[in-house]
Amino acid sequence: MATPAIPAPGRSVADQPRNVLGEPLEICGCEPLTGWHRDGSCRTDGSDLGRHTVCCVISQVFLSYSSSQGNDLSTPMPAYGFPGLKAGDHWCVCAARWLEAHQDGVAPAVRLEATEHTTLEIIPLELLRQAAHRA
């Protein structure tokens, strides 16, 4: 069952973020808690320079790739409340990093319904559809 994002403080449901399909943005993941705002949603704002908007089903190949690029997502960092990721976790990935991983043939599957529409400014919808997670 789809899990819609919780409305941000001061926003109505009508002006909530949309996904790449033009529908209300769904929750990406809560175990571990993901998102720029750490609310489970891949929504962004002007302070998110990395644009953490692509909801991915993380793979071991992507974790190794990310680590080789200088971003170790596997190792827990308790001081930051980060448990470390494992294959199968749902995580909001930076749009540019996902595109780079796609170009290198190691991009993780994407949950379109939980990927924010602003992602389309960086990644064409056709690429995202090709990488769509099949439940």
Secondary structure as GFF3:
##gff-version 3
##sequence-region A 1 135
A	DSSP	three_ten_helix	13	15	.	.	.	ID=ss1
A	DSSP	beta_strand	52	57	.	.	.	ID=ss2
A	DSSP	alpha_helix	60	68	.	.	.	ID=ss3
A	DSSP	three_ten_helix	78	80	.	.	.	ID=ss4
A	DSSP	beta_strand	90	94	.	.	.	ID=ss5
A	DSSP	alpha_helix	95	103	.	.	.	ID=ss6
A	DSSP	beta_strand	109	110	.	.	.	ID=ss7
A	DSSP	three_ten_helix	112	114	.	.	.	ID=ss8
A	DSSP	three_ten_helix	117	121	.	.	.	ID=ss9
A	DSSP	alpha_helix	125	130	.	.	.	ID=ss10
###
